[in-house]
Amino acid sequence: MMNASQIGKLVVSALEDIKGKDIETIDTSRLTPLFERIVVATGESNRQVRALARNVQEKARDAGVEILSTEGEDAGEWILVDLGDVIVHVMQPAVRGYYKLEELWSSRSRPPLRVPPAE
C-alpha cells in the first residue's frame, strides 16, 4: 500500500506526462485530518484538463491506489480526483486564478489557529 508521499509523486508524474502546468503539492497533514496532500495543476483547455485527470486515474489504478471519487469531468474546467490521502485538482487557468486553492491551503499564508482557553 502506498503512502501519501508516494501517491503524490505518482500524481505529479502523471500530470507531467500530459504537460500539466504549474503543478504544486501542498502538505495539509497539519491542517486537516481528512487528507495529507493536495496536488493542484493547470490544463489549458477542457480537453487537456480531462486528459490530465484521466491520466492521474489510470496511473493510480495501475499502482493499486483506490479512486474514491471524481467530480467535474462533464464541464472540464475543474476536475477533482479523490485518492483518499491525496486530493488532486486539475483546473483551467481562470478557475485556478479565481479560487486560489494554494493560498487557501498553504499554512504559510495564514497565522496558526488559536483556540481560546476554556473558562
Helices and strands as residue ranges (DSSP letters): H 4-17, E 21-27, E 37-42, H 46-62, E 69-71, E 78-82, E 86-91, H 93-99, H 101-105, G 107-109
